[in-house]
Amino acid sequence: MSQHSTAHELKTLVLSFHSLLTIETVEEERVRSLLIEVANDLRLPFYEWSVTDGLRRLRGASMDMTQDALMALKNMDRLDFDAIYLFKDLAPHLSNANIARALRDLAQKLISTRSIKFELQLPDEQELRELVRSVIDSISTRQPVRVDLSRDEAQRMIRALSGLTLNQARQVIAQAIVDDGCLDAKDIQTIIKCKGELLEHGGVLEFFPVEGNRFELGGFERLKSWLDSAKIGFTPAARDLNLEAPKGILLVGVQGCGKSLAAKFVARQWELPLLKLDAGRLYDKYIGETERNFRKATTLAEALAPVILWIDEIEKVFAQGGSGESDGGLSHRLFGSFLTWLQEKNAEVFVVGAANDLMSVPPELLRKGRFDEIFFVDLPTPGERQNIFRIHLMLRKQDPAQFDLAALAQATEGFSGAEIEQVVISALYHALQKKTPLTTDALVEAANSTVPLSIARREDIEGIREMAKGRFTPVALADSRST
């Protein structure tokens, strides 16, 4: 929503006799600018209050003894003309019964109406373009600025800024220019990275930039093939045919077998930033805050689109209250909001859900069409185990050609990828301690001293496999699978 549209909406509320508006925002200066614009349009005086300056008219002196919120409200009550008043950070003072009562009495005296909560929308593309121009003009007065952007690159840069407040966008653009005195295509990724860090701060989303996503994923051949095909859904050619971009995938299966790595792999293959929804940050003890956190998370994800949204242990995210009764129905409401958003979202946000406990996954999440595909992640096959050993040995500066990978795969039958990684780490620590090179025998010995989850929780894993059989697509190709 543009500055003009937002001002018009505020003006409409004022003219329709709404005497008290509550605006929740971090963009205090933007709100002030909007209200001054409304006051000028309506030819009304503009007053503002803060606990430091007290009540004062625009460009006027502060009224005596009005730093106290109660005294400011009483002075406002004595003024016998219409005006627009901005009270900054009044909310903490409303815990004082006298101040809360004075505000209610004043609103009632002005006109009988309820307080209206006004939601300040994030700046739209027009506002962001104007902001970029103003930042360039401002910096140009202090140093030369070169702008080297094609029309398409300029549009991509504006999209990269979407989801930020005006102040955040101003900081990001200024930083990009000041770094080298130039605003060009390479700054787009810098903006996305800075934006991710800003969005992550104090929020429920963790940001993983594209350039930081470098690793190998062993196995998962069916998933890799599916990703190659699905990627075309994000192209202009697909949009021209009115084809919707893929919605997401659900990964279910055995713990420690690479579901989290797979989420990162999706982002790397499609060269998109990755956002992780943190269940611990999502849930809040205060009424309404959890739903607000979820709305904020999805709004920010859409603002960063195209993007991958990774929801790890999705069964816990939407089952925080068990049956939903012990938390007053919060988990059910949140789950319903997620399903609605997943079905109706228009932004290119690709959701990767990962679940370890298949028994706890809500049945509605497994319904056909909810996700584009549901993949079952089983214990790695012998061929995959060889590949996993190869990857982890190379990561730790070991030459895989010096090891009998087939023997290692045989020694780790029933091991998850995470357990194989620990075998390599354990054997390397032992080799360092003994000051000897790492050998196949040392790795086999480390494997023999490990009790894998497939043995410790055999019944659980067999139950997961039985549930998944014939219902979900295996991520691996058939390869003499271990049992």
Secondary structure, 3 states (H helix, E strand, C coil): CCHHHHHHHHHHHHHCCCCCEEECCCCHHHHHHHHHHHHHHHCCCEEEEECCCEEEECCCCECCCCCCHHHHHHHHHHCCCCCEEEECCCHHHHHCHHHHHHHHHHHHHHCCCCCEEECCCCCCHHHHHHHHHHHHHHHHCCCCCEEECCHHHHHHHHHHHCCCCHHHHHHHHHHHHHHHCEEECHHHHHHHHHHHHHHHCCCCEEEECHHHCCCCCCCCHHHHHHHHHHHHHHCHHHHHCCCCCCCEEEEEECCCCCHHHHHHHHHHHHCCCEEEECHHHHCCCCCCHHHHHHHHHHHHHHHCCCEEEEECCHHHHCCCCCCCCCCCCHHHHHHHHHHHHHHHCCCCEEEEEEECCHHHCCHHHHCECCECEEEEECCCCHHHHHHHHHHHHHHCCCCHHHCCHHHHHHHCCCCCHHHHHHHHHHHHHHHHHHCCCCCHHHHHHHHHCCCCHHHHCHHHHHHHHHHHCCCCEECCCCCCCCC
